[in-house]
Every structure is written in C-alpha cells, then in structure tokens.
Amino acid sequence: MSPVITLTTDFGLSDAYVAAMKGVILGINPEVTLVDICHTIGPQKIAGAAFILETAYRAFPQGTIHLVVVDPGVGSQRRAVVLRTPSADFVAPDNGVLSYVIREALPEIAESEQQAELGPELEAFAITESRYWRTPVSPTFHGRDIFAPVAAHLSLGRSPADFGERLTSLVMLPLTRPHHKPDGTVVGHILHIDSFGNLITDITTKYLPSKDEPLSIEVGEETIRSLSRTYVEGEGLLALIGSSDRLEISAKGGSAHDLLNAKVGDEVRLCPQG
C-alpha cells in the first residue's frame, strides 16, 4: 500500500495554495496517496482545525502522515514540528493545532496547561534541517516550502529525528472539559458547528446517565426532554450522540445554529430528572 498523507488547512478552495502543496509532495514522492480532510476551516481558527483533525485521523491506516497548516504565525518564531504517535505522524506548526491528539495520549493533562510535557508515548522534533525544505522559502507560505516537503520525505521513510532536535513539550490550547455541578447537572460547551448547523459539544457518552434515568438537555433558553437516536426523530430541536461520540444539538430539517443563534463556547447542560 502506498503511504498516505492527509491535508487539513484554512486555505479554502478558490485559490491555488492547496494544489501547490500537493505538487510539492508529488514531486518528492509521486507514489503517495493524498487525502483532503478539510480546507474550509475558518481563517486562523486553530481550535477549529484541532477539532476537525481529531474527528478524522483515527479513521486512517496505521502510519498515515497528517499534514496540518492552520498557521497564523507563519514566518514568526513559532516552531514547526513533527509529532510521532503510536498510530500516526503529524506535521504542523506548534501552535496548539495538535492539542486533541496530545490529550488522547496524555488524558491527565490539565485544561489550563499551555505546554504539554511529552511522555514516552509521543515523540516530537523541531523542523530545522533546511536541506529538506523547498528553496527559496517564502515567509508567508511555509505550507508549500517547509511542511509539504517534510511530509513527503516522511512518506519516503525518513525518521522524524532527521528533521531536527527532539522536543520535550508542545503548545496546548485550553481545551474545555465538561464539569459536574452539585445537583448532578453536567455542564458542557459547544466545540464545533458543522455545515448542517449541528452543535457538537464536549459532552461524551461517559457523562450520560444510565439508560433508565430520565434527563433533559438545556441550551440557551431551550430544553430538550430526551435523547434521539437519529436526526429524523421527533420535531424541532433534537439532542443525540453523533459520530464523534459527543452530544449534538440538531434541528429536524433545519439548522440548530440558526434556530438558537449559538456560537462555539456556549454552555450546554445535561440535567438529571430523577
């Protein structure tokens, strides 16, 4: 099987930026398989890119290389890194875009941590060896000139250690976690609003009560009295567990985002009714 490189960027689809990156990769390894995860992440939305990557990368074969370029600090002193995990390699700026990947390996890391100290499960290396870069390097397009060629060389079997010195920590975003109130209510937050207007929260199935316990879901001024299994059950607003194993707020035949005027970061409450 040919090596796989995925691409996740905020470059959009109306310019040639993504194509230029693919051209560089194919010029180094024409046998690679390129897969687009997403290129319509909001400009400079690092947290959004981190979430999109988290929902997709586990679906790929062992050893896939995930190239992520959402990089508002391009050309600055921010580091470019290769992160190796037991299942995949990641090539990205060290700006928090790999936060969910890191937290999966280090679940005990505190929400407020701005730097993750890496354990034996994770190896990270700075991308400083310029012989693997395209030249000349544009100060505004490291995706084409640094990240893409490094990903391509990785796909040819280069070790992450070939690209620079080992790092002991990486930048973390302040990822939210649900918390329990004294009355048993679980307070979570909207992490992402998808293209259908579904509100995807940080409340995973482990926070749900047992099947026999009644519950309600509160978002804004609205209350949903039960969980649905699919997007077509019931009427109006629905709550269900989506494909990312997280609680979602949906609207049958419409957009929960539009109905609620909700935004990322808003609270969603899971309330026991016993």
C-alpha positions in Angstrom: 0.0 0.0 0.0 1.3 3.4 -0.9 1.9 5.9 2.0 -1.0 8.2 2.9 -0.7 11.9 3.6 -3.8 13.9 4.6 -4.1 17.6 4.3 -6.0 20.0 6.7 -5.8 23.7 6.1 -7.7 27.0 6.2 -6.7 27.8 2.6 -10.1 27.5 1.1 -11.0 26.1 -2.3 -10.8 29.2 -4.5 -7.0 29.7 -4.6 -4.1 27.5 -5.7 -2.5 27.1 -2.3 -3.6 23.5 -1.7 -2.7 22.5 -5.2 0.8 24.0 -4.8 1.3 21.9 -1.6 0.2 18.7 -3.4 2.5 19.5 -6.3 5.5 19.8 -4.0 4.6 16.5 -2.3 4.1 14.6 -5.5 7.4 16.0 -6.9 9.2 14.3 -4.0 7.1 11.1 -3.8 4.8 10.5 -6.8 3.6 7.2 -5.2 1.9 8.9 -2.2 -1.8 8.9 -1.7 -3.2 12.3 -0.9 -6.4 12.7 1.0 -8.1 16.1 1.8 -9.6 16.2 5.3 -10.8 19.9 5.2 -9.7 23.2 3.6 -12.6 25.3 4.7 -11.7 25.8 8.3 -12.2 29.4 9.3 -9.1 31.6 8.6 -6.7 31.3 11.5 -9.1 29.1 13.5 -6.6 26.9 15.3 -9.1 25.3 17.7 -11.5 24.5 14.8 -8.7 22.8 12.9 -7.7 20.8 16.0 -11.2 19.5 16.4 -11.6 18.6 12.7 -8.4 16.7 12.8 -9.4 14.9 16.0 -12.7 13.7 14.4 -10.9 12.3 11.3 -7.4 11.0 12.0 -8.3 7.7 13.7 -10.1 6.5 10.6 -6.9 6.3 8.6 -4.5 3.4 8.3 -1.6 2.9 10.7 1.3 5.1 9.8 -0.7 7.8 8.0 1.0 11.2 7.9 -1.3 14.1 8.8 -0.2 17.5 7.4 -2.0 20.4 9.1 -1.4 24.0 8.1 -3.5 26.5 10.0 -0.8 28.9 10.8 -1.5 32.5 11.7 2.1 32.7 13.0 3.7 31.8 9.7 7.1 33.5 9.3 7.4 34.2 13.0 9.4 32.4 15.7 6.7 29.7 16.2 8.1 26.2 15.8 7.4 23.8 13.0 7.2 20.2 14.3 6.9 16.6 13.5 4.9 14.6 16.2 5.1 10.8 16.1 2.4 8.8 18.0 1.9 5.1 18.1 -0.6 5.3 15.2 0.4 8.2 13.0 2.8 11.1 12.3 1.7 14.7 12.3 3.4 17.7 10.6 2.2 21.0 11.8 3.0 24.4 13.4 3.5 24.2 17.2 0.5 26.4 17.9 -1.9 24.1 19.6 -3.4 22.5 16.5 -2.3 19.1 17.7 -3.9 19.6 21.2 -6.6 16.8 20.9 -4.0 14.4 19.5 -1.8 15.1 22.5 -4.6 14.9 25.0 -5.6 11.5 23.8 -2.1 10.2 24.7 -1.9 12.3 27.9 -5.5 12.4 29.2 -4.5 13.6 32.6 -3.2 16.9 31.3 -4.9 19.9 32.9 -7.3 22.1 31.0 -5.2 25.2 31.8 -1.9 23.8 30.6 -0.3 25.8 27.9 2.6 23.4 27.3 2.3 19.6 27.3 5.3 17.7 28.7 5.6 14.7 26.4 5.9 11.2 27.7 7.2 8.0 26.1 4.0 7.7 24.0 4.9 10.8 22.0 8.0 11.9 20.2 8.3 15.4 18.8 11.0 17.0 16.7 11.6 20.6 15.6 11.7 21.1 11.8 15.0 22.9 11.5 17.0 20.9 8.9 16.7 23.1 5.9 18.0 20.6 3.4 14.5 19.0 3.5 12.9 22.3 2.6 11.9 23.8 -0.8 14.0 26.8 -1.7 13.7 29.7 -1.6 11.4 29.7 1.4 8.6 32.2 1.3 8.0 33.8 4.7 4.2 33.6 4.0 3.9 30.1 2.6 5.6 27.6 4.9 2.8 25.1 4.0 4.3 24.8 0.5 8.0 25.3 1.3 8.5 23.6 4.6 5.6 21.5 5.8 4.8 19.8 2.5 8.3 18.7 1.6 8.9 17.4 5.2 5.6 15.3 5.0 6.8 14.0 1.6 10.2 13.0 2.9 8.5 11.3 5.9 6.4 9.3 3.4 9.7 8.0 1.9 10.7 6.5 5.2 12.7 9.3 6.8 12.8 9.3 10.6 11.2 12.3 12.4 14.6 12.7 14.1 16.2 13.6 10.7 14.4 16.9 10.6 15.7 18.5 13.8 16.2 18.2 17.5 13.9 16.3 19.9 11.4 18.4 21.8 10.2 17.7 25.3 7.0 19.8 25.1 4.4 21.2 22.7 1.9 24.0 22.8 -1.6 23.2 24.1 -4.9 25.0 23.6 -7.1 25.4 26.7 -9.4 22.6 25.7 -12.7 22.6 27.6 -14.0 19.6 29.6 -17.5 19.1 31.0 -17.9 19.5 34.7 -20.5 18.3 37.3 -22.5 20.7 39.4 -23.6 19.6 42.9 -27.1 18.8 41.7 -25.7 16.3 39.2 -26.0 18.6 36.2 -23.2 18.2 33.6 -22.2 21.5 32.1 -20.5 21.2 28.7 -19.7 23.5 25.9 -20.2 23.8 22.1 -16.9 22.8 20.4 -17.9 23.0 16.8 -20.8 23.9 14.5 -20.8 21.7 11.4 -22.0 22.6 7.9 -25.5 21.3 8.7 -25.8 23.7 11.7 -25.5 20.9 14.3 -23.9 22.0 17.6 -21.3 19.5 18.6 -20.4 19.6 22.3 -17.6 18.3 24.6 -20.1 16.0 26.4 -19.2 12.4 25.6 -21.1 9.2 26.3 -19.2 8.7 29.6 -21.1 11.7 31.0 -24.6 10.2 30.2 -26.7 8.6 33.0 -27.8 5.0 32.7 -30.4 4.2 30.1 -33.2 4.1 32.6 -32.5 7.6 34.1 -34.6 10.4 32.6 -32.7 13.5 31.6 -33.2 16.8 29.8 -30.8 18.9 27.8 -30.7 22.7 28.1 -29.1 25.0 25.5 -29.8 28.7 25.7 -33.4 29.2 26.7 -34.5 25.9 25.1 -35.0 22.5 26.8 -34.9 19.1 25.0 -36.6 16.4 27.0 -34.9 13.3 25.8 -32.2 11.9 23.6 -32.9 10.8 20.0 -31.1 8.1 18.1 -31.1 9.8 14.6 -31.6 13.2 13.1 -35.1 12.5 12.0 -36.7 11.5 15.3 -39.1 13.9 16.9 -39.8 17.5 15.9 -37.9 20.7 16.2 -34.7 20.7 18.3 -33.2 17.3 18.9 -30.3 16.0 21.1 -28.4 12.9 20.1 -25.0 11.2 20.3 -23.2 11.8 17.0 -20.5 10.0 15.1 -17.8 11.7 17.2 -19.2 10.1 20.4 -20.3 13.5 21.6 -23.7 15.1 22.4 -25.0 17.1 19.5 -27.9 19.6 19.3 -29.7 19.3 15.9 -32.9 20.7 14.3 -35.0 18.3 12.3 -34.9 19.5 8.7 -33.1 22.7 9.7 -30.1 24.3 11.5 -29.8 24.3 15.3 -27.2 27.0 14.8 -29.7 29.3 13.1 -32.6 28.5 15.5 -30.5 29.2 18.6 -28.1 31.7 17.3 -25.5 29.6 19.2 -21.7 30.0 19.0 -18.7 28.0 19.9 -18.1 28.1 23.6 -21.7 28.4 24.6 -22.8 26.2 27.5 -25.0 23.1 27.1 -26.4 21.5 30.2 -27.3 17.8 30.7 -29.7 17.7 33.6 -30.9 14.6 35.5 -34.6 14.4 36.1 -34.8 11.8 38.9 
